[in-house]
Amino acid sequence: MPSGPKRDGPRREQCPPRPRDPALRCRDAPFPHERPALDTSPLAIYPIVAGLLGGIGLFLLGMHMLTEGLKLAAGRALEGLLERGTATPVRGLGAGMTMTALVQSSTAVTVASIGFVNTGLLSLQNAMWVIFGSNVGTTLNAWLVAALGFSFRIDAFALPFVGIGATLMLAGRTVRQRALGQALAGFGVLFLGIDALKDTFSGFGATMNLQDHIAPGFTGWLILVGIGTVLTVLMQASGAVIAIIITAAQGGLMSIEAACAMVIGTNIGTTSTAILSALGATSNARRVAATHVIFNLVTGAVAIALLPLLIGLLGALRNWFEQPATPAVMLAMFHTAFNVLGVLLMVPLARPLRRFLASHFRSREEEIARPRYLDAPSLAVPDLALRALRLELGRTQSFALTALTAATRVPPDEPWIERQASTLDALAPAIGDYVRKLNAMRLPPALVEAVAHSLRALQYQESAVTAVRQACALATTLGAPPGSELEPIAAAFRQATGALAASADAAREDFSAPAVEVRLEEAELRYQAFKEALLLEGAHARIDIRTLQDWLRLASLERRAIEQVAKAARMLAVLDGDLTPQQAEEKAGENGVE
C-alpha cells in the first residue's frame, strides 16, 4: 500500500541537523522554519536566566581570584618593572602590556601608574605609554576565552586547575604559594563560568536571534556600543562583558559586526573606573586618568568608523591562513587590532596630548604656584620689571611665613607646610628665569644691585623653608616637650615665632623693618630661655642625652628659619627703600646672623 500521496516535482534536499556553531550551519535550510518559537513560560526561561547569572558570577569570581592572586604572587616585582621599565616611551608601552597581561587587570596598572606619577618615580610622558600598553595587554583575556574556551572540554581542562589551586591555597606554606594557588583556582573557575555561558547561549541561540532586534546600519552599531559601555560600567569588569559577547556570538545570537560594536563599547566602559579614581585626586592623577579616557574614546571612534573595513581585513587575513573564521577568534583579533591601531594613532598625537594635559586639570596649588606678576612685556621696562619682581617675592615671602607659622602648632601641620613649601619650590625657578632675562639687558648699576638683593631674598626664603621642613619632621617624632616645666617656655618660644612671622609679611600695610627687628630680638630671647631650660633638664638627668640633643636641634632649626625669614624681610625692605643695603648688613651683624 502506498504510504502517502505522491508529490510532484523534484524532492528538496534535506538539511542535516543544525550544529551549534553558526559558521557551520546549512545555508539552504528554509529560514522561516529554521528556529522553533521561543517558549516564554517561566519554566523555560528560568534555566536561561540561571545559567546567565551563574556563568557571569563564576567568571567574575574567577577573574577576581586570578587578578588578586597574581598580584600577591608577583609581590614587588610588578612595581620594580613599572619603576625600571618605563625609562622610554617604548619601554613604558612594553611594561604596560606585560603588567596587564600578568595581572589581567588594566585598572590595577592604571592605579599603580597614578601612584608612581604622584611620587615622582614616573613622568607623565612615560605614564601615558604605560596606559596605552595596558589597553593592548588587556586583550589577552579575549584570546584566552577564544583559544581555550571553545577548543577543549572546558570542565576537563578547568577542574584540575581548581583542584590544584585550592590545594595550594589551603596547604601552601608561604604567602606567595597561597597566592599562586588562588590564581590557579581563579583561572579554573573563570573557564567554568565560560562553560556555563556557552551552554546557556547555545540553547538560547537555538530559539532566538538577537540580530533580528538590532537596528540596521550605523545607528544599530552606535546602540550596541552604548550597550557594551553600560554593561561594562555596571559590572566593572570588561573581561566579563567580552566573555559574554564572545559566547553569545559563538552561540549564534548576533552577527560578527554587532559583537564587534559591543566590544568597542567595553573599551569605552573601562574609562568609568579611571574617572571615579580621579575624583578628588591630585592633578597628576587626573591627567593620567584623562589619558586613559582620551585613548579609549579616540580609539573607539576610529574603530566604529572603520568597523566594516577592519572586519573585512581580519576575514581576509583568516582566509589567507586558511583557518575557519569562528566568531570567537574573529572577536579576539578585532579587539587586539583596534587597540593596536589606537596605539599607532597615539604615536603622532602623544606630544600634543601631553601639552594639552599639562595645561589642563590644574590643581589650586598649581594655579597658585604660577607667577602672578612676572610677564614678558614688563621686561621691556626695567623699572617695571623690578617692581613685578618685588611683588612676586612678596608672595614667596608669604608662603615661607605661612609654613613657619604652621610649624609652631603642636603637632605641626605637616601637609600644610609641605603645600606651602612646594608652592615656593615651584615659583623659585620661574623667578630665577625671569631674573636671568632681566640681567641679559643693559641695566644701570642701581638696578643691577636691586636684582642682586632680590635673588638674596629668594635664597633666604628657600633656606627658611628647608629649615621648617626639617623641624617639622623632627617635631612630629618628638611630640610634646618632656616635663611640665618645659611646656610654658616652649609655648613662649612658639608664640614669639608666630609674632615674628606676622611682622615679616611684606604684603601687610604696616610692614616695617624696625618692627621685624623687635620681634626678632624677642624670638632670640625666647630661644635662649628654651635652650637653657633644656640644658638644665639634661644636667639634672630628667632628660636622656639623645632626647636632649633632638630637642636642641629642633630649637636650632626653628631659630634658623626665624633668622632666614627676617633676612628676607630686610632685603624686601631694601627694595622698598625703607632700608639701605648698609643698614641691612649692620642689622644682620648685630643679630649674629651670617
KOLDOLO-936521 format. One line per 3 residues: number of its first residue (from 0); their letters; for each residue x negated, y negated, z negated of C-alpha. Coordinates in Angstrom, 1 decimal. Layout:
KOLDOLO-936521
NUM	a	X Y Z | ...
This chain:
KOLDOLO-936521
0	mps	0.0 0.0 0.0 | -1.3 -3.5 0.7 | -2.4 -5.2 -2.4
3	gpk	-1.0 -8.6 -1.4 | -0.1 -10.8 1.5 | -2.8 -11.3 4.2
6	rdg	-4.4 -14.8 4.5 | -5.0 -16.3 7.9 | -8.4 -17.9 8.8
9	prr	-11.9 -17.2 7.6 | -12.3 -16.4 4.0 | -14.0 -19.1 1.8
12	eqc	-17.3 -18.1 0.3 | -17.0 -17.9 -3.5 | -19.4 -19.9 -5.6
15	ppr	-21.5 -17.9 -8.2 | -20.9 -18.5 -11.9 | -21.6 -22.1 -12.9
18	prd	-25.0 -22.4 -14.6 | -25.8 -24.8 -17.4 | -28.4 -26.8 -15.5
21	pal	-26.6 -29.3 -13.3 | -29.6 -29.2 -10.9 | -28.8 -25.6 -10.1
24	rcr	-25.0 -25.9 -9.6 | -23.4 -24.9 -6.4 | -22.5 -27.9 -4.4
27	dap	-19.9 -26.1 -2.3 | -17.6 -25.5 -5.2 | -14.2 -27.3 -4.9
30	fph	-14.7 -30.4 -7.0 | -11.1 -30.8 -8.3 | -11.1 -27.3 -9.8
33	erp	-14.7 -27.2 -11.0 | -14.0 -28.2 -14.5 | -11.3 -27.0 -16.8
36	ald	-9.2 -29.6 -18.6 | -10.7 -30.8 -21.8 | -9.0 -29.3 -24.9
39	tsp	-8.4 -32.3 -27.3 | -7.0 -30.2 -30.1 | -8.7 -30.6 -33.5
42	lai	-9.9 -27.0 -33.5 | -11.6 -27.6 -30.1 | -13.1 -31.0 -31.0
45	ypi	-14.5 -30.0 -34.4 | -17.4 -27.8 -33.1 | -18.5 -30.6 -30.7
48	vag	-18.4 -33.3 -33.5 | -20.1 -31.0 -36.0 | -22.8 -29.9 -33.5
51	llg	-23.5 -33.5 -32.6 | -23.7 -34.8 -36.2 | -25.7 -31.7 -37.3
54	gig	-28.1 -32.0 -34.4 | -28.7 -35.7 -34.9 | -29.2 -35.1 -38.6
57	lfl	-31.7 -32.3 -38.1 | -33.6 -34.4 -35.6 | -33.8 -37.5 -37.9
60	lgm	-34.8 -35.3 -40.8 | -37.5 -33.6 -38.8 | -38.8 -36.9 -37.4
63	hml	-38.9 -38.4 -40.9 | -40.8 -35.4 -42.3 | -43.2 -35.3 -39.3
66	teg	-44.0 -39.0 -39.5 | -44.4 -39.2 -43.3 | -46.4 -36.0 -43.4
69	lkl	-48.8 -37.1 -40.6 | -49.3 -40.5 -42.2 | -50.2 -38.9 -45.6
72	aag	-52.4 -36.2 -43.9 | -54.3 -38.8 -41.9 | -54.9 -40.9 -45.0
75	ral	-57.0 -44.0 -44.4 | -58.3 -42.6 -41.1 | -55.5 -44.4 -39.3
78	egl	-56.4 -47.7 -41.0 | -60.0 -47.2 -40.0 | -59.0 -46.5 -36.4
81	ler	-57.0 -49.7 -36.4 | -59.8 -51.7 -38.0 | -62.7 -50.4 -36.0
84	gta	-61.0 -49.5 -32.7 | -59.5 -52.9 -31.8 | -62.5 -55.0 -31.0
87	tpv	-61.4 -55.5 -27.4 | -58.0 -55.5 -25.7 | -58.7 -52.2 -24.0
90	rgl	-59.7 -50.5 -27.3 | -56.7 -52.1 -29.0 | -54.4 -50.6 -26.3
93	gag	-56.0 -47.2 -26.9 | -55.8 -47.5 -30.6 | -52.1 -48.4 -30.4
96	mtm	-51.4 -45.4 -28.1 | -53.4 -43.0 -30.3 | -51.9 -44.0 -33.6
99	tal	-48.4 -44.0 -32.4 | -48.9 -40.6 -30.8 | -50.3 -39.2 -34.0
102	vqs	-47.7 -40.5 -36.4 | -44.8 -40.6 -33.9 | -43.7 -44.0 -35.2
105	sta	-44.3 -47.2 -33.3 | -42.7 -49.0 -36.3 | -45.5 -47.8 -38.6
108	vtv	-48.1 -49.0 -36.2 | -46.4 -52.4 -35.9 | -46.2 -52.9 -39.7
111	asi	-49.9 -51.9 -40.0 | -50.8 -54.4 -37.3 | -48.9 -57.1 -39.1
114	gfv	-50.8 -56.3 -42.3 | -54.2 -56.4 -40.6 | -53.5 -59.7 -38.9
117	ntg	-52.4 -61.3 -42.2 | -55.6 -60.1 -43.9 | -57.8 -61.4 -41.1
120	lls	-59.1 -58.0 -40.1 | -57.3 -58.1 -36.7 | -56.9 -61.0 -34.4
123	lqn	-53.6 -61.9 -32.8 | -55.0 -61.2 -29.4 | -56.0 -57.6 -30.3
126	amw	-52.9 -57.0 -32.3 | -50.9 -57.8 -29.1 | -52.6 -55.0 -27.3
129	vif	-52.1 -52.6 -30.2 | -48.4 -53.4 -29.9 | -48.4 -52.8 -26.1
132	gsn	-50.2 -49.5 -26.7 | -47.7 -48.4 -29.4 | -44.9 -48.7 -26.8
135	vgt	-46.8 -46.3 -24.5 | -47.7 -43.9 -27.3 | -44.1 -43.6 -28.4
138	tln	-43.2 -42.0 -25.0 | -44.9 -38.8 -26.2 | -41.7 -38.0 -28.1
141	awl	-39.7 -37.8 -24.8 | -42.4 -35.4 -23.4 | -42.2 -33.2 -26.4
144	vaa	-38.4 -32.9 -26.0 | -38.6 -32.4 -22.3 | -41.5 -29.9 -22.3
147	lgf	-40.7 -27.9 -25.3 | -37.0 -28.3 -25.9 | -35.9 -26.7 -22.6
150	sfr	-38.7 -24.3 -21.8 | -38.6 -21.9 -24.7 | -36.2 -20.2 -27.0
153	ida	-36.2 -23.0 -29.5 | -35.3 -21.0 -32.6 | -38.2 -18.6 -31.9
156	fal	-40.5 -21.5 -31.3 | -39.4 -23.8 -34.2 | -38.7 -21.4 -37.0
159	pfv	-42.3 -20.3 -37.5 | -43.3 -24.0 -37.9 | -40.6 -24.4 -40.6
162	gig	-41.8 -21.3 -42.4 | -45.5 -22.1 -42.3 | -44.9 -25.8 -43.1
165	atl	-42.6 -25.0 -46.1 | -45.2 -22.6 -47.5 | -47.9 -25.3 -47.3
168	mla	-45.6 -27.9 -48.8 | -44.9 -25.7 -51.8 | -48.3 -23.9 -52.2
171	grt	-50.8 -26.5 -50.9 | -53.5 -27.4 -53.5 | -54.2 -30.8 -52.2
174	vrq	-52.1 -33.8 -51.2 | -53.4 -33.5 -47.6 | -52.4 -29.8 -47.4
177	ral	-48.9 -30.5 -48.7 | -48.6 -33.4 -46.3 | -49.7 -31.3 -43.3
180	gqa	-47.1 -28.7 -44.4 | -44.4 -31.4 -44.4 | -45.5 -32.5 -40.9
183	lag	-45.3 -28.9 -39.6 | -41.9 -28.2 -41.2 | -40.6 -31.5 -39.8
186	fgv	-41.9 -30.5 -36.3 | -39.8 -27.3 -36.5 | -36.7 -29.0 -38.0
189	lfl	-36.9 -31.6 -35.2 | -36.6 -28.9 -32.5 | -33.9 -27.1 -34.3
192	gid	-32.0 -30.4 -34.1 | -32.7 -30.5 -30.3 | -31.4 -26.9 -30.0
195	alk	-28.1 -27.9 -31.8 | -27.7 -30.9 -29.5 | -28.5 -28.8 -26.4
198	dtf	-25.8 -26.2 -27.3 | -23.3 -29.0 -28.1 | -23.8 -30.9 -24.9
201	sgf	-23.9 -27.8 -22.7 | -20.5 -26.7 -23.9 | -19.2 -30.3 -23.8
204	gat	-20.5 -30.8 -20.3 | -18.5 -27.8 -19.0 | -15.3 -29.6 -19.7
207	mnl	-16.1 -33.3 -19.2 | -18.4 -35.5 -17.2 | -19.2 -38.9 -18.8
210	qdh	-20.2 -40.2 -15.4 | -16.5 -40.4 -14.5 | -16.1 -43.0 -17.2
213	iap	-19.1 -45.2 -16.3 | -18.6 -48.3 -14.2 | -20.4 -48.1 -10.9
216	gft	-23.3 -50.1 -9.8 | -25.4 -52.7 -11.7 | -22.6 -53.6 -14.1
219	gwl	-22.4 -50.0 -15.3 | -26.2 -49.9 -15.8 | -26.1 -53.0 -18.0
222	ilv	-23.3 -51.5 -20.1 | -25.4 -48.3 -20.6 | -28.4 -50.4 -21.5
225	gig	-26.3 -52.1 -24.1 | -25.0 -48.7 -25.4 | -28.6 -47.4 -25.7
228	tvl	-29.6 -50.6 -27.6 | -26.7 -50.4 -30.0 | -27.3 -46.7 -30.7
231	tvl	-31.0 -47.4 -31.5 | -30.1 -50.3 -33.7 | -27.6 -48.2 -35.7
234	mqa	-29.8 -45.1 -36.0 | -33.1 -47.0 -36.4 | -34.8 -44.2 -34.5
237	sga	-35.4 -44.5 -30.8 | -36.7 -40.9 -30.6 | -33.4 -39.5 -31.8
240	via	-31.5 -41.5 -29.3 | -33.8 -40.5 -26.5 | -33.4 -36.8 -27.5
243	iii	-29.6 -37.2 -27.4 | -29.8 -38.8 -23.9 | -32.1 -36.1 -22.6
246	taa	-30.0 -33.3 -23.9 | -26.8 -35.0 -22.6 | -28.3 -35.4 -19.1
249	qgg	-29.7 -31.9 -19.1 | -26.2 -30.6 -20.1 | -24.6 -32.4 -17.1
252	lms	-22.7 -35.2 -18.9 | -24.3 -38.0 -17.0 | -26.5 -38.8 -13.9
255	iea	-30.2 -39.5 -14.0 | -29.6 -43.2 -13.3 | -27.2 -43.5 -16.2
258	aca	-29.5 -41.7 -18.6 | -32.5 -43.9 -17.4 | -30.4 -47.0 -18.1
261	mvi	-29.7 -45.8 -21.6 | -33.4 -45.1 -22.2 | -34.2 -48.7 -21.3
264	gtn	-31.7 -49.7 -24.0 | -33.6 -47.6 -26.6 | -36.7 -49.6 -25.9
267	igt	-34.9 -52.9 -26.4 | -33.2 -51.5 -29.5 | -36.5 -50.9 -31.2
270	tst	-37.0 -54.6 -31.4 | -34.4 -54.8 -34.2 | -36.9 -53.3 -36.7
273	ail	-39.6 -55.9 -35.7 | -37.1 -58.7 -36.1 | -36.0 -57.6 -39.5
276	sal	-39.6 -57.1 -40.7 | -40.4 -60.7 -39.6 | -37.6 -62.4 -41.6
279	gat	-39.1 -64.4 -44.3 | -42.6 -63.2 -43.3 | -45.7 -65.2 -42.5
282	sna	-46.2 -67.0 -39.2 | -48.7 -64.3 -38.1 | -46.2 -61.6 -38.9
285	rrv	-43.5 -63.4 -36.8 | -46.0 -63.7 -33.9 | -46.8 -60.0 -33.9
288	aat	-43.0 -59.2 -34.1 | -42.3 -61.6 -31.3 | -45.0 -59.9 -29.2
291	hvi	-43.1 -56.6 -29.6 | -39.7 -58.3 -28.8 | -41.0 -60.1 -25.7
294	fnl	-42.8 -57.0 -24.4 | -39.7 -54.8 -24.6 | -37.3 -57.5 -23.2
297	vtg	-39.6 -58.2 -20.2 | -40.2 -54.5 -19.6 | -36.6 -53.7 -19.9
300	ava	-35.5 -56.4 -17.5 | -38.0 -55.3 -14.9 | -37.1 -51.7 -15.3
303	ial	-33.4 -52.3 -14.9 | -34.1 -54.4 -11.8 | -36.3 -51.7 -10.2
306	lpl	-34.3 -48.7 -11.5 | -33.3 -47.1 -8.1 | -36.9 -47.7 -6.8
309	lig	-38.5 -46.2 -9.9 | -36.2 -43.1 -9.9 | -36.9 -42.6 -6.1
312	llg	-40.7 -42.8 -6.6 | -40.6 -40.4 -9.5 | -38.4 -38.0 -7.5
315	alr	-40.9 -38.2 -4.6 | -43.7 -37.5 -7.0 | -41.9 -34.4 -8.3
318	nwf	-41.3 -33.2 -4.8 | -45.0 -33.7 -3.9 | -46.0 -31.5 -6.8
321	eqp	-43.3 -29.0 -5.7 | -41.7 -28.9 -9.2 | -37.9 -28.8 -9.9
324	atp	-36.6 -32.3 -10.7 | -34.9 -31.3 -14.0 | -33.3 -34.3 -15.8
327	avm	-35.4 -33.8 -19.0 | -38.7 -34.1 -17.1 | -37.4 -37.0 -14.9
330	lam	-36.4 -39.0 -18.0 | -39.7 -38.4 -19.8 | -41.5 -39.5 -16.6
333	fht	-39.3 -42.6 -16.3 | -39.8 -43.5 -20.0 | -43.6 -43.4 -19.6
336	afn	-43.6 -45.0 -16.2 | -41.7 -48.2 -17.1 | -43.7 -48.6 -20.4
339	vlg	-47.0 -48.3 -18.4 | -45.5 -50.8 -15.9 | -44.8 -53.2 -18.8
342	vll	-48.5 -53.0 -19.9 | -49.6 -53.7 -16.4 | -47.3 -56.8 -16.3
345	mvp	-48.8 -58.0 -19.6 | -52.4 -58.0 -18.2 | -52.0 -61.4 -16.4
348	lar	-49.4 -62.6 -19.0 | -51.4 -61.9 -22.2 | -53.3 -65.1 -22.3
351	plr	-50.3 -67.4 -21.7 | -48.3 -65.3 -24.1 | -50.9 -65.8 -26.8
354	rfl	-50.9 -69.5 -26.3 | -47.2 -69.6 -26.5 | -47.1 -67.6 -29.7
357	ash	-49.9 -69.8 -31.2 | -47.8 -72.9 -30.6 | -44.6 -71.4 -32.0
360	frs	-43.4 -69.6 -35.1 | -45.4 -72.1 -37.2 | -45.0 -71.9 -40.9
363	ree	-44.5 -75.0 -43.0 | -48.1 -74.7 -44.3 | -49.4 -74.6 -40.7
366	eia	-47.5 -77.7 -39.9 | -48.9 -79.5 -42.9 | -52.4 -78.3 -42.0
369	rpr	-52.3 -80.1 -38.7 | -53.9 -83.6 -38.7 | -51.3 -86.2 -39.1
372	yld	-53.2 -89.4 -38.3 | -56.1 -88.2 -36.0 | -55.4 -88.5 -32.3
375	aps	-57.4 -89.2 -29.2 | -56.1 -92.7 -28.4 | -57.3 -94.1 -31.7
378	lav	-60.9 -93.1 -30.8 | -60.9 -95.9 -28.2 | -60.8 -98.4 -31.0
381	pdl	-63.5 -97.5 -33.7 | -62.0 -99.6 -36.4 | -58.6 -98.0 -35.8
384	alr	-60.3 -94.5 -35.7 | -61.9 -95.2 -39.1 | -58.6 -96.2 -40.6
387	alr	-57.0 -93.0 -39.3 | -59.9 -91.0 -40.8 | -59.3 -92.7 -44.2
390	lel	-55.6 -91.8 -44.1 | -56.4 -88.2 -43.3 | -58.9 -88.0 -46.1
393	grt	-56.3 -89.3 -48.4 | -54.2 -86.2 -47.5 | -57.1 -83.8 -48.1
396	qsf	-57.7 -85.5 -51.5 | -54.1 -84.8 -52.5 | -54.5 -81.1 -51.6
399	alt	-57.6 -80.9 -53.8 | -56.0 -82.7 -56.7 | -52.8 -80.5 -56.4
402	alt	-55.0 -77.4 -56.6 | -56.8 -78.8 -59.6 | -53.6 -79.6 -61.4
405	aat	-52.2 -76.1 -60.7 | -55.4 -74.6 -62.2 | -54.6 -76.3 -65.6
408	rvp	-51.5 -74.2 -66.1 | -51.6 -71.1 -68.2 | -51.7 -68.8 -66.4
411	pde	-53.0 -70.7 -63.3 | -50.6 -70.8 -60.4 | -52.9 -68.8 -58.1
414	pwi	-50.5 -68.7 -55.0 | -50.0 -72.4 -55.0 | -53.7 -73.0 -55.5
417	erq	-54.5 -70.8 -52.5 | -51.9 -72.5 -50.4 | -53.4 -76.0 -51.1
420	ast	-56.9 -74.8 -50.6 | -56.1 -73.0 -47.3 | -54.5 -76.2 -46.0
423	lda	-57.6 -78.2 -46.8 | -59.7 -75.5 -45.2 | -57.6 -75.7 -42.0
426	lap	-57.8 -79.5 -41.9 | -61.6 -79.8 -42.5 | -62.7 -78.5 -39.0
429	aig	-60.3 -80.9 -37.3 | -61.7 -83.8 -39.3 | -65.2 -82.7 -38.6
432	dyv	-64.4 -82.5 -34.8 | -62.9 -86.0 -34.9 | -66.0 -87.4 -36.7
435	rkl	-68.3 -85.9 -34.0 | -66.2 -87.5 -31.3 | -66.4 -90.8 -33.2
438	nam	-70.2 -90.5 -33.6 | -70.6 -90.0 -29.9 | -69.5 -93.6 -29.4
441	rlp	-71.8 -96.5 -29.9 | -70.8 -97.8 -33.3 | -72.1 -100.8 -35.3
444	pal	-74.2 -99.9 -38.4 | -71.4 -100.7 -40.8 | -69.1 -98.2 -39.2
447	vea	-71.8 -95.6 -39.0 | -72.2 -95.9 -42.8 | -68.5 -95.7 -43.3
450	vah	-68.3 -92.5 -41.2 | -71.1 -91.0 -43.4 | -69.0 -91.9 -46.5
453	slr	-66.0 -90.2 -45.0 | -68.0 -87.0 -44.5 | -69.3 -87.1 -48.0
456	alq	-65.7 -87.5 -49.3 | -64.7 -84.4 -47.4 | -67.7 -82.5 -48.7
459	yqe	-66.8 -83.3 -52.3 | -63.2 -82.2 -51.8 | -64.2 -78.9 -50.3
462	sav	-66.6 -78.4 -53.3 | -63.9 -79.1 -55.7 | -61.5 -76.6 -54.1
465	tav	-64.3 -74.0 -54.2 | -64.8 -74.5 -57.9 | -61.0 -74.4 -58.5
468	rqa	-60.7 -71.1 -56.7 | -63.5 -69.6 -58.8 | -62.0 -71.0 -62.0
471	cal	-58.6 -69.6 -61.1 | -59.9 -66.1 -60.5 | -61.7 -66.2 -63.8
474	att	-58.9 -67.7 -65.8 | -56.5 -65.0 -64.5 | -58.6 -62.3 -66.1
477	lga	-59.3 -64.2 -69.4 | -55.8 -65.2 -70.3 | -55.2 -67.5 -73.3
480	ppg	-58.2 -68.7 -75.4 | -59.1 -66.3 -78.2 | -58.3 -67.7 -81.7
483	sel	-55.7 -70.2 -82.7 | -58.4 -72.9 -83.3 | -59.4 -73.0 -79.7
486	epi	-56.0 -73.4 -78.1 | -55.4 -77.1 -79.1 | -58.9 -78.0 -77.9
489	aaa	-58.4 -76.2 -74.7 | -55.0 -77.8 -74.2 | -56.5 -81.2 -74.7
492	frq	-59.1 -80.5 -72.0 | -56.4 -79.3 -69.6 | -54.4 -82.5 -70.3
495	atg	-57.4 -84.7 -69.6 | -58.0 -82.8 -66.4 | -54.4 -83.4 -65.3
498	ala	-54.7 -87.1 -66.1 | -57.8 -87.4 -64.0 | -56.2 -85.6 -61.1
501	asa	-53.3 -88.1 -61.2 | -55.5 -91.1 -61.3 | -57.8 -89.9 -58.4
504	daa	-54.9 -89.7 -56.0 | -55.9 -92.3 -53.3 | -52.4 -92.3 -51.9
507	red	-51.0 -93.9 -55.1 | -50.4 -97.7 -55.0 | -52.1 -98.1 -58.4
510	fsa	-55.2 -96.1 -57.3 | -58.4 -97.8 -58.5 | -61.9 -96.8 -59.1
513	pav	-62.1 -98.1 -62.7 | -59.1 -96.0 -63.7 | -60.8 -92.9 -62.3
516	evr	-63.9 -93.6 -64.3 | -61.9 -94.0 -67.6 | -60.2 -90.7 -67.0
519	lee	-63.4 -89.0 -66.1 | -65.1 -90.1 -69.3 | -62.1 -88.8 -71.3
522	ael	-62.3 -85.5 -69.5 | -66.0 -85.3 -70.2 | -65.4 -85.8 -73.9
525	ryq	-62.8 -83.1 -74.0 | -65.1 -80.7 -72.1 | -67.9 -81.3 -74.6
528	afk	-65.5 -80.7 -77.5 | -64.2 -77.5 -76.0 | -67.8 -76.3 -75.3
531	eal	-68.9 -77.0 -78.9 | -65.8 -75.2 -80.2 | -66.6 -72.1 -78.1
534	lle	-70.3 -72.1 -79.3 | -69.1 -72.4 -82.9 | -66.8 -69.4 -82.5
537	gah	-69.6 -67.4 -81.0 | -72.0 -68.4 -83.8 | -69.6 -67.0 -86.4
540	ari	-69.2 -63.8 -84.3 | -65.5 -64.5 -83.8 | -66.0 -64.1 -80.0
543	dir	-68.2 -61.5 -78.5 | -71.1 -62.7 -76.2 | -69.5 -61.5 -73.0
546	tlq	-66.2 -63.3 -73.7 | -68.1 -66.4 -74.8 | -70.1 -66.5 -71.6
549	dwl	-66.9 -66.1 -69.5 | -65.2 -69.0 -71.3 | -68.2 -71.2 -71.0
552	rla	-68.4 -70.5 -67.2 | -64.7 -71.2 -66.9 | -65.1 -74.6 -68.6
555	sle	-68.1 -75.4 -66.4 | -66.2 -74.6 -63.2 | -63.3 -76.8 -64.3
558	rra	-65.7 -79.6 -65.2 | -67.4 -79.3 -61.7 | -64.1 -79.5 -60.0
561	ieq	-63.3 -82.7 -62.0 | -66.6 -84.3 -61.1 | -66.2 -83.5 -57.4
564	vak	-62.7 -85.0 -57.1 | -64.0 -88.1 -58.9 | -66.9 -88.4 -56.5
567	aar	-64.5 -88.1 -53.6 | -62.3 -90.8 -55.1 | -65.3 -93.1 -55.3
570	mla	-66.1 -92.5 -51.6 | -62.5 -93.4 -50.7 | -62.7 -96.5 -52.9
573	vld	-65.8 -97.4 -50.9 | -63.9 -97.0 -47.6 | -61.1 -99.2 -49.1
576	gdl	-63.6 -101.9 -50.0 | -62.9 -101.5 -53.8 | -66.5 -100.3 -54.4
579	tpq	-69.8 -100.9 -52.8 | -72.0 -97.9 -51.9 | -74.5 -99.1 -54.6
582	qae	-71.8 -99.2 -57.3 | -70.6 -95.7 -56.3 | -74.2 -94.4 -56.7
585	eka	-74.6 -96.1 -60.1 | -71.3 -94.6 -61.3 | -72.5 -91.2 -60.3
588	gen	-75.8 -91.7 -62.1 | -74.0 -92.8 -65.3 | -71.9 -89.7 -65.4
591	gve	-74.8 -87.4 -64.8 | -73.5 -86.1 -61.5 | -76.0 -85.0 -58.9
